[in-house]
Amino acid sequence: MNTRGLRSQLKDSVPVTGLCPQAGAYGVPDTLRKGFSSVKNELLPSHPLELSEKNFQLNQDKMNFTTLRNIQGLHAPLKLQMEYRAARQIQRLPFLQSSNIALDTLRGNDEAIGFEDFLNDPAQSEVMGEPHIMAEYKLGVL
């Protein structure tokens, strides 16, 4: 294996924010909320297209904003970004799934049916947390 190519992959895919990115309040990984971590999965993507798929929506938004800026000027993408930010802030309580229908409508995803529409049903989720603990964690009390 070419170690030079591996080094460039590691440099591009690993954030250098801290030694333990999943560390909780006491410097220990929060296994109950985040699950077990695998060092190999954190260092290298499992497939070459994984990074591209992970950043698909971001890349599509950048392309749309650039096109919109070239056609209508600077005000159009700024207005749309403010609307996206306002729509992202609308959430339900932390222990309830939010559908983000306002954000989907702004992006035009409300008319498209994807795999996440029927494979990601919150009613069939096996993960249900304690509502009080999740609300305190979201507010920063815990």
N, C-alpha and C positions, 0 to 999 in steps of 0.2 A: 504494500500500500504506500502511496506517495505521502510522506509525512508533511511535506510542504502544503499540499492541498488540504490535508486534515487541519493543519494549523490555521489556515485562512478560513475554513468553515467554522472552527471553534471561535475565532475572533469575531466573525460576523454574526454568529447566532447566540452567543452567551453575553448577557448584560453584565456589566461590571459594577453593579450598584452595591453589592455587599457579598460577604462570604456565604451567608445562608439566606436566600431570598424568601423562604417560607417561614422565617423565624417569627415567633409570636412576641408577646409583651416581655417575656423573660429570656429571650434569646434562644429558645428551644422551638423546633418546628411544631406547629399546631396540627398534629396528626388527626385529631377528631374533626376538624373543619376542612382541612385540605387533603386528607388521605395520606397514604404512604407515598413517599417520593422515591424516584429512581434517578440516580445520578446520570446514567446513560441517556435517559430520555430528556434530561435537562440540558445536556451538552450538545448532542447531535440530533438533527431532525431524523425521523425514521424513514422518510421518503423525500426525494428531491423536490417534489411538488408541495410538500407540507407547508413550507414557508410562504409559497405563493398563494396557496389556498387560505392560509391564516390571515394574510393581508389583502385578500381579494376586495373586500368592501372598502377598505382604506384607499387602495389603488384606484378603484372605480370612482370613488368620491373625488380624489385628486384630479383625475382626468376630466370628470364632469365640471369641476370648479374652474379648471384651466380653460376649457371650452367656453364655459359661461362667461368667464372674464374677458376672453378675446372677442366674444360676440357683443355682450351687453355692457361691459365695463367693470370696474372694481366693486361697485355697490351690490351687484347681483349675487356673487358668491358670498360676500360678507353677510348679506341679509339671510341667505339660505343657511349659512353656518350658525347664525344666531337662532334661527328657527329650529335647527337640529339640536342645538344645545338645550333650548327650552323644552323640546319634546323628550329629550333623554332624562331630564330631571323629574318628569312625572313618573312616580313609582307607587306601587302599593306597599303595604307593610312588608318588612323583610322576609317573613316566613311564607308569604303568598307570592305566587308567580305573577309577573306582570307581562301582559301581552305586547306592550309597546306599540299599540295600534297607531298612535299619532306619528311615531317615527317611521313606521312602515308605510303610512299614507304619504308622508313627505318624500320618501325615497321611491315610491311607486311599487313597493313590494306587496301592497295589499291585494293586488289583482293576480299575483303569481302564486302558484302552489308549489312549494318545495318539500324536500324530505323532512325538514324540521317542522312542518305543519302537522304531519301525522305521526312522526316518530318521536317527537319531543313533547308529548302530552303531559302536562304537569299533574294531571289527575292520576296517571299511571306511574308517577315517580316513586322510587323506593326510598328516597331521602326526605324525611320530614323532621325538622329540627324543633327544639323547644322554642315556642314563640317569644317568651320573655327573654331568654338568653340571646336569641338572634336580634331582637330589637335593641337590647343593651349593647351588643357588639357593633351594630350599625351606628348607634349614637356615640360610640366611643366610651361608654361607661365601664364596660367590661374589659 
